[in-house]
Amino acid sequence: TNTNTPHGDGVEEAFYCTDRVMTASFHKYGDFFPGTGGIKDTGAREGMGYSVNVPLNAGMTDEAYAQVFKPVMSKIMEVFRPGAVVLQCGADSLTGDRLGCFNLSLKGHAECVRFMKSFNVPLLLLGGGGYTIRNVARCWAYETSVALNAEISNDIPYNDYFEYFSPCFKLHLTPAPQENQNTDETVGAVRTEILQQLQNLAGAPSVQFQEVPPPFMTKREEGGDDGGKGDDRRTEPTVGGEV
């Protein structure tokens, strides 16, 4: 699951033709790098329907992000039932990023971590993009605290890089007065189409049952008191094929 502002194109490409991994990317789409991740890009061959792309517009707020992230991820967890989740916590979707164009606060961004933890499925958190360095540090410090269910102060303690966090020296960010180009109508339309895509899936893939092969059998002829009659002996193979 990608929360970076750019589309998670590399990971999607790696699993585009398989149903063993589902990828979900919530990203800026259109005139923005890398230019991929349209809502109709859903996978190919065995992976058809298992790539989920949620294209968003600039100015995304905490409230609008939650309106699409939570329903989509809830449906993925219901339909795909993954054995583990990898959440890529890209910090360039935060307000004030030098390259990103979303307007999320730390609390809104970290709500994705909090929400995915609620499913009680093994969860691996990764870093990602982020081009305003002081805000990357803020983001990952706060999201580590969310992962650990630990409360931390909004006052940044003195450290070797304290001056980087001037002039406020606070942990949390205030969203910029930026226009949110994601209206209720556009967010609702994207959410509805993605949920329909997921609803059409046959269900979570499973490993086909295979018949367990019998223990290795060999017949060997031995001479002896039995007059040279052969006997069947059950033996186990060893390294190199010898028995």
KOLLOPA-886455 format. One record per residue (C-alpha): residue number from 0; residue in three letters; z, x negated, y. Coordinates in pm, 1 decimal, padded with zeros to 6 digits, always signed. Layout:
! KOLLOPA-886455
SITE    n  res         z         x         y
SITE  NUM  ALA         Z         X         Y
...
This chain:
! KOLLOPA-886455
SITE    n  res         z         x         y
SITE    0  THR  +00000.0  +00000.0  +00000.0
SITE    1  ASN  -00115.8  -00150.0  +00328.9
SITE    2  THR  +00045.9  -00075.1  +00665.8
SITE    3  ASN  -00146.5  -00343.6  +00853.0
SITE    4  THR  -00366.2  -00228.2  +01139.7
SITE    5  PRO  -00679.5  -00375.6  +00973.1
SITE    6  HIS  -00807.4  -00226.8  +00648.9
SITE    7  GLY  -00671.3  -00383.8  +00327.4
SITE    8  ASP  -01023.0  -00470.0  +00213.7
SITE    9  GLY  -00952.7  -00772.3  -00006.5
SITE   10  VAL  -00700.4  -00607.0  -00236.7
SITE   11  GLU  -00908.8  -00290.6  -00251.5
SITE   12  GLU  -01216.5  -00488.8  -00357.2
SITE   13  ALA  -01022.6  -00660.2  -00634.9
SITE   14  PHE  -00932.8  -00325.0  -00795.0
SITE   15  TYR  -01221.5  -00106.7  -00676.6
SITE   16  CYS  -01362.2  -00044.4  -01024.4
SITE   17  THR  -01042.1  +00010.5  -01221.6
SITE   18  ASP  -00791.0  +00291.9  -01259.0
SITE   19  ARG  -00510.9  +00052.8  -01354.4
SITE   20  VAL  -00414.3  -00011.3  -00989.4
SITE   21  MET  -00427.8  +00238.0  -00703.3
SITE   22  THR  -00469.5  +00097.5  -00353.1
SITE   23  ALA  -00372.8  +00286.4  -00037.8
SITE   24  SER  -00450.9  +00161.5  +00312.4
SITE   25  PHE  -00338.0  +00317.0  +00641.0
SITE   26  HIS  -00546.9  +00141.5  +00904.5
SITE   27  LYS  -00745.9  +00152.2  +01226.8
SITE   28  TYR  -01101.5  +00250.3  +01144.2
SITE   29  GLY  -01416.3  +00221.5  +01350.9
SITE   30  ASP  -01466.3  -00046.0  +01614.2
SITE   31  PHE  -01207.4  -00276.0  +01463.0
SITE   32  PHE  -01202.6  -00566.7  +01215.1
SITE   33  PRO  -01311.0  -00564.3  +00931.3
SITE   34  GLY  -01495.5  -00234.6  +00986.1
SITE   35  THR  -01441.5  -00107.2  +00630.7
SITE   36  GLY  -01215.9  +00157.9  +00477.9
SITE   37  GLY  -01387.1  +00489.2  +00543.4
SITE   38  ILE  -01227.3  +00800.4  +00396.6
SITE   39  LYS  -01520.1  +00838.9  +00154.1
SITE   40  ASP  -01462.7  +00492.3  +00005.4
SITE   41  THR  -01268.1  +00601.8  -00301.7
SITE   42  GLY  -01362.1  +00351.6  -00572.7
SITE   43  ALA  -01638.1  +00313.5  -00831.6
SITE   44  ARG  -01689.6  +00353.8  -01206.5
SITE   45  GLU  -01349.2  +00380.0  -01379.6
SITE   46  GLY  -01183.6  +00334.5  -01041.3
SITE   47  MET  -01341.9  +00639.5  -00878.8
SITE   48  GLY  -01069.9  +00815.3  -00681.8
SITE   49  TYR  -00817.4  +00532.7  -00715.3
SITE   50  SER  -00888.7  +00370.8  -00377.4
SITE   51  VAL  -00722.0  +00569.4  -00099.3
SITE   52  ASN  -00831.3  +00500.2  +00257.1
SITE   53  VAL  -00655.2  +00663.8  +00551.0
SITE   54  PRO  -00857.2  +00592.1  +00867.6
SITE   55  LEU  -00657.1  +00619.9  +01189.8
SITE   56  ASN  -00719.1  +00584.7  +01562.3
SITE   57  ALA  -00557.0  +00371.8  +01829.6
SITE   58  GLY  -00219.3  +00457.7  +01978.9
SITE   59  MET  -00060.3  +00573.8  +01652.3
SITE   60  THR  +00301.1  +00681.4  +01709.7
SITE   61  ASP  +00598.9  +00698.0  +01473.2
SITE   62  GLU  +00575.0  +01074.9  +01441.0
SITE   63  ALA  +00200.9  +01086.2  +01375.3
SITE   64  TYR  +00223.1  +00800.9  +01124.4
SITE   65  ALA  +00495.9  +00976.8  +00927.1
SITE   66  GLN  +00289.6  +01297.1  +00920.6
SITE   67  VAL  +00021.3  +01122.6  +00717.1
SITE   68  PHE  +00207.7  +00842.0  +00537.9
SITE   69  LYS  +00477.9  +01050.2  +00372.5
SITE   70  PRO  +00261.5  +01332.8  +00230.4
SITE   71  VAL  -00004.0  +01092.2  +00103.6
SITE   72  MET  +00241.2  +00852.3  -00058.8
SITE   73  SER  +00438.2  +01140.6  -00209.7
SITE   74  LYS  +00120.0  +01270.6  -00371.5
SITE   75  ILE  +00028.6  +00924.2  -00498.6
SITE   76  MET  +00370.1  +00885.7  -00658.9
SITE   77  GLU  +00337.3  +01231.3  -00815.8
SITE   78  VAL  -00016.4  +01191.3  -00949.9
SITE   79  PHE  -00047.5  +00820.0  -01027.9
SITE   80  ARG  +00315.9  +00758.1  -01125.8
SITE   81  PRO  +00302.7  +00378.8  -01074.9
SITE   82  GLY  +00529.9  +00145.2  -01264.8
SITE   83  ALA  +00581.1  -00060.7  -00947.5
SITE   84  VAL  +00481.4  -00052.2  -00580.9
SITE   85  VAL  +00368.5  -00341.8  -00359.7
SITE   86  LEU  +00417.9  -00258.6  +00008.8
SITE   87  GLN  +00246.2  -00490.8  +00255.1
SITE   88  CYS  +00447.6  -00461.9  +00578.2
SITE   89  GLY  +00196.5  -00584.8  +00833.2
SITE   90  ALA  +00361.5  -00622.5  +01173.1
SITE   91  ASP  +00043.4  -00593.7  +01377.8
SITE   92  SER  +00080.5  -00215.0  +01372.0
SITE   93  LEU  +00384.7  -00251.6  +01600.3
SITE   94  THR  +00370.5  -00171.3  +01968.8
SITE   95  GLY  +00276.3  -00466.7  +02187.1
SITE   96  ASP  +00086.3  -00663.5  +01923.7
SITE   97  ARG  -00172.6  -00899.6  +02073.3
SITE   98  LEU  -00449.3  -00781.3  +01837.0
SITE   99  GLY  -00329.0  -00450.7  +01695.5
SITE  100  CYS  -00374.3  -00118.5  +01871.2
SITE  101  PHE  -00103.0  +00101.5  +01716.3
SITE  102  ASN  +00217.9  +00190.8  +01897.4
SITE  103  LEU  +00486.1  +00196.9  +01626.1
SITE  104  SER  +00849.1  +00112.5  +01689.3
SITE  105  LEU  +01050.7  -00096.9  +01446.3
SITE  106  LYS  +01223.7  +00215.5  +01318.2
SITE  107  GLY  +00896.3  +00398.4  +01265.3
SITE  108  HIS  +00745.2  +00099.2  +01083.1
SITE  109  ALA  +01054.6  +00048.1  +00868.2
SITE  110  GLU  +01060.3  +00416.6  +00777.2
SITE  111  CYS  +00776.3  +00331.8  +00535.3
SITE  112  VAL  +01009.6  +00090.8  +00356.0
SITE  113  ARG  +01293.2  +00340.6  +00355.5
SITE  114  PHE  +01066.4  +00616.2  +00223.5
SITE  115  MET  +00918.3  +00409.4  -00059.8
SITE  116  LYS  +01267.1  +00296.7  -00163.9
SITE  117  SER  +01362.0  +00661.8  -00214.9
SITE  118  PHE  +01138.8  +00688.1  -00524.3
SITE  119  ASN  +01357.0  +00438.4  -00715.4
SITE  120  VAL  +01051.2  +00253.9  -00845.9
SITE  121  PRO  +01044.3  -00129.5  -00846.5
SITE  122  LEU  +00931.3  -00221.3  -00494.5
SITE  123  LEU  +00791.2  -00555.8  -00378.2
SITE  124  LEU  +00780.5  -00606.0  -00000.8
SITE  125  LEU  +00529.3  -00849.6  +00145.4
SITE  126  GLY  +00469.0  -00975.5  +00495.7
SITE  127  GLY  +00127.1  -00944.2  +00652.9
SITE  128  GLY  -00042.4  -00950.4  +00989.8
SITE  129  GLY  +00134.2  -00975.3  +01322.3
SITE  130  TYR  +00022.0  -01168.9  +01628.0
SITE  131  THR  +00311.3  -01131.7  +01868.1
SITE  132  ILE  +00538.9  -01373.4  +01688.4
SITE  133  ARG  +00872.5  -01260.7  +01830.3
SITE  134  ASN  +00798.3  -00905.4  +01712.2
SITE  135  VAL  +00703.2  -01024.9  +01364.2
SITE  136  ALA  +01047.4  -01185.5  +01340.1
SITE  137  ARG  +01209.4  -00866.3  +01464.4
SITE  138  CYS  +01016.1  -00654.9  +01216.4
SITE  139  TRP  +01089.8  -00853.7  +00904.5
SITE  140  ALA  +01454.3  -00906.1  +00995.4
SITE  141  TYR  +01501.9  -00532.9  +01041.9
SITE  142  GLU  +01305.2  -00434.2  +00731.8
SITE  143  THR  +01504.0  -00680.8  +00523.3
SITE  144  SER  +01817.1  -00501.8  +00642.9
SITE  145  VAL  +01662.3  -00167.1  +00546.2
SITE  146  ALA  +01577.0  -00302.0  +00201.9
SITE  147  LEU  +01936.4  -00418.1  +00158.0
SITE  148  ASN  +02096.2  -00105.6  +00307.9
SITE  149  ALA  +02267.1  -00330.5  +00562.6
SITE  150  GLU  +02335.7  -00242.3  +00924.9
SITE  151  ILE  +02248.7  -00508.7  +01181.8
SITE  152  SER  +02316.4  -00522.9  +01554.3
SITE  153  ASN  +02053.6  -00449.6  +01816.2
SITE  154  ASP  +02176.2  -00762.8  +01999.7
SITE  155  ILE  +01991.7  -01071.2  +01881.0
SITE  156  PRO  +02244.7  -01348.5  +01809.0
SITE  157  TYR  +02204.0  -01683.2  +01977.6
SITE  158  ASN  +01977.5  -01918.7  +01781.1
SITE  159  ASP  +01736.7  -02208.4  +01833.7
SITE  160  TYR  +01460.2  -01967.0  +01934.2
SITE  161  PHE  +01669.7  -01734.4  +02147.0
SITE  162  GLU  +01447.2  -01773.9  +02455.0
SITE  163  TYR  +01151.1  -01629.7  +02264.3
SITE  164  PHE  +01317.5  -01287.5  +02279.7
SITE  165  SER  +01360.8  -01270.2  +02657.0
SITE  166  PRO  +01402.9  -01080.3  +02876.1
SITE  167  CYS  +01588.5  -00815.2  +02673.5
SITE  168  PHE  +01719.1  -01019.7  +02377.5
SITE  169  LYS  +01727.5  -00698.6  +02174.4
SITE  170  LEU  +01606.7  -00627.7  +01822.8
SITE  171  HIS  +01435.7  -00293.1  +01873.7
SITE  172  LEU  +01114.6  -00230.1  +02065.1
SITE  173  THR  +01027.5  +00045.6  +02309.8
SITE  174  PRO  +00679.4  +00192.6  +02248.0
SITE  175  ALA  +00432.7  +00138.9  +02531.7
SITE  176  PRO  +00305.9  +00426.1  +02751.0
SITE  177  GLN  -00017.5  +00430.1  +02552.3
SITE  178  GLU  -00243.0  +00725.8  +02474.0
SITE  179  ASN  -00223.6  +00841.4  +02114.1
SITE  180  GLN  -00580.6  +00908.9  +02005.6
SITE  181  ASN  -00455.8  +01067.2  +01683.3
SITE  182  THR  -00428.3  +01438.4  +01754.8
SITE  183  ASP  -00260.1  +01690.6  +01527.9
SITE  184  GLU  -00607.4  +01811.3  +01430.7
SITE  185  THR  -00746.5  +01469.7  +01334.1
SITE  186  VAL  -00431.8  +01368.6  +01146.3
SITE  187  GLY  -00426.0  +01702.2  +00967.2
SITE  188  ALA  -00791.8  +01674.9  +00865.7
SITE  189  VAL  -00745.3  +01324.8  +00723.4
SITE  190  ARG  -00429.7  +01427.2  +00538.5
SITE  191  THR  -00595.5  +01733.4  +00385.9
SITE  192  GLU  -00897.2  +01539.5  +00260.5
SITE  193  ILE  -00687.0  +01261.9  +00107.1
SITE  194  LEU  -00455.5  +01509.2  -00066.7
SITE  195  GLN  -00758.7  +01687.8  -00211.3
SITE  196  GLN  -00895.2  +01355.7  -00339.9
SITE  197  LEU  -00566.1  +01287.3  -00515.8
SITE  198  GLN  -00540.5  +01640.9  -00650.6
SITE  199  ASN  -00878.2  +01596.9  -00822.6
SITE  200  LEU  -00761.4  +01300.2  -01028.2
SITE  201  ALA  -00716.3  +01362.6  -01398.9
SITE  202  GLY  -00370.3  +01206.2  -01383.9
SITE  203  ALA  -00205.1  +00873.9  -01434.6
SITE  204  PRO  -00397.2  +00638.2  -01664.7
SITE  205  SER  -00233.9  +00544.5  -01991.7
SITE  206  VAL  -00279.0  +00274.3  -02252.0
SITE  207  GLN  -00469.4  +00401.3  -02555.0
SITE  208  PHE  -00273.5  +00390.7  -02877.3
SITE  209  GLN  -00395.5  +00128.3  -03124.6
SITE  210  GLU  -00324.5  +00116.2  -03496.6
SITE  211  VAL  -00095.4  -00175.1  -03574.2
SITE  212  PRO  -00274.7  -00407.4  -03816.9
SITE  213  PRO  -00099.9  -00462.6  -04153.9
SITE  214  PRO  +00075.4  -00790.5  -04236.8
SITE  215  PHE  -00162.8  -01067.2  -04334.0
SITE  216  MET  -00244.7  -01051.9  -04706.4
SITE  217  THR  -00393.3  -01322.2  -04922.9
SITE  218  LYS  -00466.8  -01348.2  -05290.9
SITE  219  ARG  -00437.8  -01684.8  -05449.0
SITE  220  GLU  -00490.9  -01795.7  -05804.7
SITE  221  GLU  -00218.1  -02002.3  -05965.0
SITE  222  GLY  -00188.0  -02140.1  -06315.4
SITE  223  GLY  +00136.8  -02133.7  -06507.9
SITE  224  ASP  +00321.8  -01964.6  -06788.0
SITE  225  ASP  +00145.3  -01642.8  -06715.2
SITE  226  GLY  -00171.1  -01789.7  -06863.9
SITE  227  GLY  -00344.3  -01851.3  -06536.0
SITE  228  LYS  -00331.8  -01493.3  -06422.0
SITE  229  GLY  -00353.6  -01459.1  -06048.0
SITE  230  ASP  -00075.4  -01299.4  -05851.3
SITE  231  ASP  -00085.3  -01117.4  -05519.3
SITE  232  ARG  +00155.4  -01260.6  -05268.6
SITE  233  ARG  +00235.0  -01137.5  -04921.0
SITE  234  THR  +00237.0  -01435.5  -04687.4
SITE  235  GLU  +00259.0  -01481.3  -04314.5
SITE  236  PRO  +00002.0  -01689.2  -04121.0
SITE  237  THR  +00116.0  -02000.5  -03936.6
SITE  238  VAL  -00028.3  -02204.9  -03653.6
SITE  239  GLY  -00375.9  -02330.2  -03735.1
SITE  240  GLY  -00446.0  -02048.7  -03979.8
SITE  241  GLU  -00263.2  -02211.1  -04274.5
SITE  242  VAL  -00034.8  -02004.2  -04491.8
